[in-house]
């Protein structure tokens, strides 16, 4: 009983951490395009950018490049500064306000943006952390204020009351942010910055891989990258032109090394699916694709830590970094945000990180003499069916097949932590299979778990996210997969669609 209680407590704690991390990252991820736009503008137009330094275009202080970049005769102007000081925090605050109010409410977003403005003008640093606090607070508190007179407004006065309520409460929150939150958040940001400086100055930054790599495979990658590292890295990049923090989680080196090791020394389905997973991970930038390969053999986390440690160490040695976040974590996105003086360091970090992970993973895989549990089970089931001369009606239970539906299936959702990477890939694969089977009335979409509503017939997600998904969609049939490349599971879902129609 004690063991069961402890295990349930551990799962509950992990779910809560995932939920909090997802809440933070969901304020940043929808706005990543704006971060990338800022990074590209910075890379091209600042004084040490690609155009003036490497191409010799507009290198005079009165040029149009200087005007865009805000240097030379145009110091304090341009596009770069206003985007990072005003646009990016306001977008985060607006998104957080919508989340805080609930129901993706524009009203909550507007109040969240108003509240965020207070902490922006109350400081002289990019106020991402303040936006992550004031945005959700603005949306949540506005909903509470609205509930005070919900259903009590006389007909014809709804717009008047609602508009003035939002304006008055937004004013209160802006003043609160300016007077109270600005100094508090500035103090916290300064301490965090000092902590990063201590890690860098004492060559301790590579040791963060001991925390980052295990957290990633527990589906906290987006929380780490977009909820913590992106805000800190953007602030650092605004001051120094680049930040190594953008490379702590997003560098695809370690995952590439792991999948290469599986390609050469893996077994069964894992080995067969590794080449496709490598392409999706390294070029597509969907890091979640390699998580199941670690989860099926937890000792491989040592290889991931070795690779993460190595790639960070190389970047620290060469003082390399990125101008802006690499999102998704594709090698193409990494190089797109790499300044000229960091190309060598970033390249060596990718090669060294992948080599370190490959070496450790190869040793662990070669020492492992056990048969893959999934392969053993699938193989035994196939042998049973060959002896019977027909498919078994219970075989899908043995191989983790989908449940039998009691109503026709029309809506299927593939869910992941952020709703963009692995879920989009899985939904695409599943959609093609369902269309090929002739079920044109079945829709397959991808969605972030935090945005799920209980309106779907079937939900597909990774088994480590199943607890959170089932809480959001209790009426749906849950199909948990352990490998995003495991197409046999998708075939079983197609069979389930047919079976649900009698």
C-alpha positions as CSV (number, residue, x, y, z in Angstrom):
1,X,0.0,0.0,0.0
2,X,2.8,2.4,0.9
3,X,4.6,1.7,-2.4
4,X,1.4,2.3,-4.4
5,X,0.7,5.6,-2.5
6,X,4.3,6.7,-3.0
7,X,4.2,5.9,-6.8
8,X,0.9,7.8,-7.1
9,X,2.3,10.7,-5.3
10,X,5.3,10.8,-7.6
11,X,3.1,10.7,-10.7
12,X,0.9,13.5,-9.2
13,X,4.0,15.6,-8.5
14,X,5.3,15.1,-12.0
15,X,1.9,16.1,-13.5
16,X,1.8,19.2,-11.4
17,X,5.3,20.2,-12.4
18,X,4.4,19.6,-16.1
19,X,1.3,21.7,-15.8
20,X,3.2,24.6,-14.2
21,X,5.9,24.4,-16.8
22,X,3.4,24.2,-19.6
23,X,1.6,27.2,-18.3
24,X,4.9,29.2,-18.5
25,X,5.9,28.0,-21.9
26,X,2.4,28.5,-23.3
27,X,2.8,32.2,-22.8
28,X,6.0,32.3,-24.9
29,X,5.5,29.6,-27.6
30,X,2.6,31.2,-29.5
31,X,4.8,34.3,-29.8
32,X,8.0,32.6,-30.9
33,X,7.6,34.0,-34.4
34,X,8.0,37.5,-32.9
35,X,11.1,36.4,-31.0
36,X,12.6,35.0,-34.3
37,X,11.7,38.2,-36.2
38,X,13.5,40.2,-33.5
39,X,16.5,37.9,-33.7
40,X,16.7,38.1,-37.5
41,X,16.4,41.9,-37.4
42,X,19.1,42.1,-34.7
43,X,21.4,39.7,-36.6
44,X,21.2,41.9,-39.8
45,X,21.0,45.5,-38.6
46,X,22.9,46.0,-35.4
47,X,26.4,47.5,-35.6
48,X,28.1,44.1,-35.4
49,X,25.4,42.4,-37.5
50,X,25.7,40.6,-40.8
51,X,25.0,43.6,-43.1
52,X,27.5,46.2,-41.7
53,X,30.2,43.9,-40.4
54,X,30.4,41.0,-42.8
55,X,28.8,42.3,-46.0
56,X,30.0,45.9,-45.7
57,X,26.4,47.2,-46.3
58,X,25.4,50.4,-44.4
59,X,28.4,50.4,-42.1
60,X,28.4,54.2,-41.7
61,X,26.7,55.7,-38.6
62,X,24.2,57.7,-40.7
63,X,23.2,54.7,-43.0
64,X,19.7,53.2,-43.3
65,X,21.1,50.1,-41.7
66,X,22.1,52.2,-38.6
67,X,18.6,53.7,-38.6
68,X,17.0,50.3,-38.6
69,X,19.4,48.9,-36.0
70,X,19.3,51.9,-33.7
71,X,23.1,52.8,-33.6
72,X,25.4,55.5,-34.8
73,X,23.5,58.7,-35.4
74,X,20.3,56.9,-34.5
75,X,21.3,55.5,-31.1
76,X,18.3,54.9,-29.0
77,X,15.9,54.5,-32.0
78,X,15.5,51.9,-34.6
79,X,13.5,48.7,-34.5
80,X,15.6,46.4,-32.3
81,X,15.1,48.2,-28.9
82,X,11.4,48.9,-29.0
83,X,10.6,45.3,-30.1
84,X,12.4,43.8,-27.1
85,X,11.3,46.4,-24.6
86,X,7.7,46.8,-25.6
87,X,6.4,44.3,-28.3
88,X,7.7,41.0,-26.9
89,X,6.7,41.5,-23.2
90,X,3.3,42.9,-24.3
91,X,2.6,39.8,-26.5
92,X,3.5,37.6,-23.5
93,X,1.3,39.6,-21.2
94,X,-1.6,39.5,-23.6
95,X,-1.2,35.7,-24.1
96,X,-0.9,35.2,-20.3
97,X,-4.0,37.3,-19.8
98,X,-6.0,35.2,-22.1
99,X,-4.9,32.1,-20.3
100,X,-5.5,33.6,-16.9
101,X,-9.0,34.6,-17.7
102,X,-9.9,31.3,-19.3
103,X,-11.7,30.3,-22.4
104,X,-8.9,32.0,-24.4
105,X,-10.6,35.3,-23.7
106,X,-9.6,38.5,-25.6
107,X,-10.9,40.5,-22.6
108,X,-8.4,38.8,-20.3
109,X,-5.6,39.3,-22.9
110,X,-6.3,43.1,-23.1
111,X,-6.3,43.5,-19.3
112,X,-3.1,41.3,-19.1
113,X,-1.4,43.6,-21.7
114,X,-2.5,46.7,-19.8
115,X,-1.1,45.3,-16.5
116,X,2.1,44.3,-18.2
117,X,2.7,47.9,-19.4
118,X,3.2,49.0,-15.8
119,X,6.2,46.7,-15.2
120,X,7.6,47.6,-18.6
121,X,7.8,51.3,-18.0
122,X,8.9,50.8,-14.4
123,X,12.2,49.1,-15.3
124,X,15.0,49.6,-17.8
125,X,15.4,45.9,-18.7
126,X,13.3,43.7,-21.0
127,X,10.5,42.7,-18.6
128,X,9.6,39.1,-19.7
129,X,9.4,37.8,-16.1
130,X,7.1,40.7,-15.2
131,X,4.9,39.9,-18.2
132,X,4.7,36.3,-17.1
133,X,3.4,37.5,-13.7
134,X,1.2,40.5,-14.5
135,X,-0.3,39.0,-17.7
136,X,-2.0,35.9,-16.0
137,X,-2.7,38.0,-12.9
138,X,-4.5,40.6,-15.0
139,X,-6.7,38.0,-16.8
140,X,-7.4,36.0,-13.6
141,X,-8.3,39.0,-11.5
142,X,-10.5,40.4,-14.3
143,X,-12.5,37.3,-14.3
144,X,-13.0,37.5,-10.5
145,X,-14.1,41.1,-10.8
146,X,-16.5,40.2,-13.6
147,X,-18.0,37.5,-11.4
148,X,-19.1,40.1,-8.8
149,X,-21.9,41.4,-11.0
150,X,-22.4,38.5,-13.4
151,X,-26.1,38.4,-14.3
152,X,-26.9,41.5,-12.3
153,X,-26.4,44.2,-15.0
154,X,-29.6,45.7,-16.4
155,X,-30.2,45.1,-20.1
156,X,-28.6,47.8,-22.3
157,X,-25.8,48.6,-19.8
158,X,-23.6,45.5,-20.4
159,X,-21.1,47.2,-22.8
160,X,-20.8,50.3,-20.6
161,X,-20.1,48.3,-17.4
162,X,-17.8,45.8,-19.1
163,X,-15.7,48.4,-20.8
164,X,-15.3,50.7,-17.8
165,X,-14.7,47.7,-15.5
166,X,-11.8,46.5,-17.8
167,X,-10.4,50.1,-18.1
168,X,-10.6,50.9,-14.3
169,X,-9.2,47.5,-13.3
170,X,-6.5,47.7,-15.9
171,X,-5.5,51.1,-14.6
172,X,-5.2,49.7,-11.0
173,X,-3.1,46.8,-12.2
174,X,-0.8,49.1,-14.2
175,X,-0.2,51.3,-11.2
176,X,0.4,48.1,-9.1
177,X,2.9,46.8,-11.7
178,X,4.7,50.2,-11.9
179,X,5.0,50.9,-8.2
180,X,5.1,47.4,-6.6
181,X,6.0,44.7,-9.1
182,X,8.7,46.6,-11.1
183,X,11.3,46.8,-8.2
184,X,10.5,43.2,-7.1
185,X,10.8,41.7,-10.5
186,X,13.9,43.8,-11.2
187,X,15.5,42.5,-8.1
188,X,14.7,38.9,-9.0
189,X,16.0,39.3,-12.5
190,X,19.2,40.8,-11.2
191,X,19.8,37.8,-8.9
192,X,19.0,35.4,-11.7
193,X,21.5,37.2,-13.9
194,X,24.1,37.1,-11.2
195,X,23.5,33.3,-10.8
196,X,24.0,32.8,-14.6
197,X,27.2,34.9,-14.4
198,X,28.5,32.8,-11.5
199,X,27.9,29.6,-13.4
200,X,29.7,31.0,-16.5
201,X,32.6,32.6,-14.6
202,X,33.3,29.4,-12.7
203,X,32.8,27.1,-15.7
204,X,29.8,25.5,-14.0
205,X,27.3,26.0,-16.8
206,X,27.9,22.6,-18.3
207,X,26.7,21.0,-15.1
208,X,23.2,22.3,-15.8
209,X,22.9,19.3,-18.2
210,X,22.4,17.1,-15.1
211,X,19.1,18.9,-14.6
212,X,18.2,19.8,-18.1
213,X,18.5,16.4,-19.8
214,X,16.4,14.4,-17.4
215,X,13.8,17.1,-17.3
216,X,13.6,17.1,-21.1
217,X,12.7,13.5,-21.4
218,X,10.0,14.0,-18.7
219,X,8.4,16.4,-21.2
220,X,9.6,19.6,-19.4
221,X,11.6,20.7,-22.5
222,X,9.2,23.5,-23.5
223,X,8.9,24.6,-19.9
224,X,12.7,24.9,-19.5
225,X,13.4,26.4,-22.9
226,X,10.5,28.8,-23.4
227,X,9.5,29.3,-19.8
228,X,13.0,30.0,-18.3
229,X,15.9,30.0,-20.7
230,X,14.3,32.1,-23.5
231,X,13.4,35.1,-21.2
232,X,16.8,35.0,-19.6
233,X,18.6,34.5,-22.8
234,X,16.7,37.3,-24.6
235,X,17.7,39.8,-21.9
236,X,21.3,38.7,-22.1
237,X,21.3,38.9,-25.9
238,X,19.9,42.4,-25.8
239,X,22.9,43.5,-23.7
240,X,25.8,41.5,-25.4
241,X,24.3,40.5,-28.8
242,X,24.1,36.8,-28.1
243,X,23.4,34.3,-25.3
244,X,24.7,30.8,-24.7
245,X,21.4,30.1,-22.8
246,X,19.6,29.6,-26.1
247,X,21.8,26.6,-26.7
248,X,21.4,24.8,-23.4
249,X,18.2,23.0,-24.3
250,X,17.7,23.7,-28.0
251,X,21.0,22.2,-29.3
252,X,20.1,19.0,-31.2
253,X,23.5,17.5,-30.6
254,X,22.8,15.0,-27.8
255,X,19.6,13.7,-29.3
256,X,21.3,13.2,-32.7
257,X,24.1,11.2,-31.0
258,X,21.6,9.0,-29.2
259,X,19.6,8.2,-32.4
260,X,22.8,7.4,-34.3
261,X,23.7,4.9,-31.5
262,X,20.3,3.3,-31.9
263,X,20.8,3.1,-35.6
264,X,24.0,1.1,-35.2
265,X,23.6,-0.8,-31.9
266,X,19.8,-0.8,-31.2
267,X,17.4,-3.7,-31.7
268,X,14.1,-4.3,-33.3
269,X,11.6,-1.5,-33.7
270,X,13.8,1.0,-32.0
271,X,16.6,0.4,-34.5
272,X,14.3,0.4,-37.5
273,X,12.6,3.7,-36.5
274,X,15.8,5.6,-35.5
275,X,16.8,6.9,-38.9
276,X,13.4,8.6,-39.5
277,X,13.5,9.9,-35.9
278,X,16.9,11.3,-36.5
279,X,15.8,13.3,-39.5
280,X,12.7,14.6,-37.7
281,X,14.8,15.5,-34.6
282,X,17.9,17.1,-36.3
283,X,16.3,18.8,-39.2
284,X,12.7,19.1,-38.2
285,X,13.6,20.2,-34.7
286,X,11.0,18.1,-32.9
287,X,13.1,16.9,-29.9
288,X,10.3,14.9,-28.3
289,X,10.8,12.3,-31.0
290,X,13.9,10.9,-29.1
291,X,12.4,10.9,-25.6
292,X,10.8,7.4,-25.8
293,X,14.2,6.0,-26.8
294,X,15.6,7.2,-23.5
295,X,12.5,6.2,-21.5
296,X,12.6,2.6,-22.7
297,X,16.1,2.4,-21.3
298,X,16.5,5.0,-18.5
299,X,20.2,4.3,-18.1
300,X,20.7,6.1,-21.5
301,X,20.1,9.4,-19.6
302,X,23.8,9.1,-18.7
303,X,24.6,9.4,-22.4
304,X,22.3,12.4,-22.8
305,X,23.9,14.2,-19.8
306,X,27.4,13.4,-21.3
307,X,26.4,15.0,-24.6
308,X,24.7,18.0,-23.0
309,X,27.7,18.6,-20.8
310,X,30.0,18.4,-23.7
311,X,28.1,20.7,-26.1
312,X,27.7,23.3,-23.4
313,X,31.4,23.1,-22.4
314,X,32.4,23.7,-26.0
315,X,30.1,26.7,-26.3
316,X,31.5,28.2,-23.1
317,X,35.1,27.7,-24.2
318,X,34.4,29.4,-27.5
319,X,32.1,32.0,-26.0
320,X,29.5,31.1,-28.6
321,X,25.8,31.8,-28.4
322,X,22.7,32.7,-30.5
323,X,21.1,36.0,-31.2
324,X,17.6,34.7,-30.4
325,X,15.8,31.4,-29.6
326,X,16.2,28.5,-32.1
327,X,12.6,27.4,-32.3
328,X,12.0,24.7,-33.1
329,X,15.4,23.2,-32.1
330,X,16.4,22.3,-35.7
331,X,20.0,22.6,-36.8
332,X,18.7,25.0,-39.5
333,X,17.1,27.2,-36.9
334,X,20.3,27.1,-34.8
335,X,22.5,28.4,-37.6
336,X,19.9,31.0,-38.6
337,X,20.4,32.6,-35.3
338,X,24.1,32.1,-35.0
339,X,26.3,35.3,-35.2
340,X,29.4,35.1,-37.3
341,X,31.8,34.9,-34.4
342,X,29.9,31.9,-33.0
343,X,29.7,29.7,-36.1
344,X,32.9,27.7,-35.3
345,X,31.9,27.2,-31.6
346,X,28.4,26.2,-32.4
347,X,29.5,23.7,-35.1
348,X,32.1,22.1,-32.8
349,X,29.5,21.9,-30.0
350,X,27.1,20.0,-32.2
351,X,29.8,17.6,-33.4
352,X,31.3,17.1,-29.9
353,X,28.0,16.8,-28.1
354,X,26.7,14.2,-30.6
355,X,30.0,12.3,-30.4
356,X,29.9,12.2,-26.6
357,X,26.3,10.9,-26.5
358,X,27.0,8.4,-29.2
359,X,30.0,7.0,-27.4
360,X,28.3,6.5,-24.1
361,X,25.0,5.3,-25.6
362,X,26.9,2.8,-27.9
363,X,28.6,1.3,-24.8
364,X,25.4,1.0,-22.9
365,X,23.5,-0.5,-25.8
366,X,26.2,-3.0,-26.6
367,X,26.3,-4.1,-23.0
368,X,22.6,-4.5,-22.9
369,X,21.7,-8.2,-23.7
370,X,18.0,-8.0,-23.0
371,X,15.4,-8.1,-25.7
372,X,13.3,-5.1,-26.2
373,X,10.1,-5.6,-24.2
374,X,7.9,-4.2,-27.0
375,X,9.6,-6.4,-29.6
376,X,9.3,-9.5,-27.4
377,X,5.6,-8.9,-26.9
378,X,4.8,-8.0,-30.5
379,X,6.9,-11.0,-31.7
380,X,5.1,-13.4,-29.3
381,X,1.7,-12.1,-30.4
382,X,2.6,-12.4,-34.1
383,X,3.8,-16.0,-33.5
384,X,0.5,-16.8,-31.7
385,X,-1.5,-15.5,-34.6
386,X,0.6,-17.4,-37.2
387,X,-0.1,-20.6,-35.3
388,X,-3.8,-19.8,-35.2
389,X,-3.8,-18.9,-38.9
390,X,-5.8,-15.7,-38.2
391,X,-5.7,-12.5,-36.3
392,X,-6.5,-12.7,-32.6
393,X,-9.4,-10.6,-31.2
394,X,-7.4,-10.1,-28.1
395,X,-4.0,-9.5,-29.7
396,X,-4.4,-5.7,-29.6
397,X,-4.7,-5.9,-25.8
398,X,-1.3,-7.7,-25.6
399,X,0.3,-5.2,-27.9
400,X,-1.2,-2.1,-26.3
401,X,-4.0,-1.8,-28.9
402,X,-6.8,0.7,-28.8
403,X,-10.1,0.1,-27.0
404,X,-13.4,-0.8,-28.7
405,X,-15.6,2.2,-29.1
406,X,-19.3,2.2,-28.3
407,X,-20.1,5.1,-30.7
408,X,-18.9,6.1,-34.1
409,X,-15.6,8.0,-34.1
410,X,-15.7,11.4,-35.8
411,X,-13.1,13.5,-34.0
412,X,-9.6,12.5,-33.0
413,X,-7.0,14.7,-31.4
414,X,-3.3,14.1,-31.1
415,X,-2.1,15.9,-28.0
416,X,1.4,16.9,-26.7
417,X,2.8,19.4,-24.2
418,X,2.9,22.3,-26.6
419,X,0.6,21.2,-29.4
420,X,3.1,22.0,-32.1
421,X,5.9,19.5,-32.4
422,X,5.2,15.8,-31.9
423,X,1.4,16.2,-31.9
424,X,1.5,17.9,-35.3
425,X,3.7,15.1,-36.7
426,X,1.6,12.3,-35.2
427,X,-1.7,14.0,-36.4
428,X,-0.3,14.2,-39.9
429,X,0.7,10.5,-40.0
430,X,-2.7,9.4,-38.5
431,X,-4.7,11.7,-40.8
432,X,-3.1,10.2,-43.9
433,X,-3.9,6.7,-42.7
434,X,-7.5,7.5,-42.0
435,X,-8.0,9.2,-45.3
436,X,-6.4,6.3,-47.1
437,X,-8.9,4.0,-45.3
438,X,-11.8,6.0,-46.7
439,X,-13.1,7.7,-43.6
440,X,-13.4,11.2,-45.0
441,X,-15.8,12.3,-42.2
442,X,-13.2,11.8,-39.5
443,X,-11.2,14.9,-38.5
444,X,-7.7,14.5,-36.9
445,X,-6.2,17.6,-35.3
446,X,-3.3,18.4,-33.0
447,X,-3.6,20.3,-29.8
448,X,-1.7,21.3,-26.6
449,X,-2.9,19.4,-23.6
450,X,-3.5,22.6,-21.7
451,X,-6.0,23.7,-24.4
452,X,-7.9,20.4,-24.7
453,X,-11.7,20.4,-24.2
454,X,-13.9,17.4,-23.7
455,X,-15.3,17.2,-27.2
456,X,-13.3,14.5,-28.9
457,X,-14.0,10.8,-29.4
458,X,-10.4,9.7,-29.2
459,X,-7.3,11.3,-27.8
460,X,-3.8,10.1,-28.7
461,X,-0.8,11.1,-26.6
462,X,2.5,9.8,-25.2
463,X,2.0,7.6,-22.2
464,X,3.9,10.0,-19.9
465,X,1.3,12.6,-20.6
466,X,-1.7,10.3,-20.3
467,X,-2.7,11.4,-16.8
468,X,-2.9,15.1,-17.8
469,X,-4.8,14.3,-21.0
470,X,-7.4,12.1,-19.4
471,X,-8.1,14.9,-16.9
472,X,-9.0,17.3,-19.7
473,X,-11.0,14.8,-21.9
474,X,-12.7,12.3,-19.5
475,X,-15.3,11.3,-22.2
476,X,-12.8,10.4,-24.9
477,X,-11.1,7.1,-25.4
478,X,-7.4,7.5,-24.5
479,X,-4.8,5.8,-26.7
480,X,-1.3,6.1,-25.1
481,X,1.7,5.5,-27.3
482,X,5.3,5.0,-26.2
483,X,6.9,5.9,-29.5
484,X,5.9,8.7,-31.9
485,X,7.2,6.6,-34.8
486,X,5.3,3.5,-33.8
487,X,2.9,3.4,-36.8
488,X,1.4,0.1,-35.8
489,X,-0.5,1.9,-33.1
490,X,-1.9,4.3,-35.7
491,X,-3.1,1.3,-37.8
492,X,-4.9,0.0,-34.7
493,X,-6.7,3.3,-34.4
494,X,-7.8,3.1,-38.0
495,X,-9.2,-0.4,-37.2
496,X,-11.0,1.1,-34.2
497,X,-12.6,3.7,-36.4
498,X,-14.0,1.0,-38.6
499,X,-15.1,-1.2,-35.7
500,X,-17.0,1.7,-34.2
501,X,-19.2,1.8,-37.2
502,X,-20.4,-1.7,-36.8
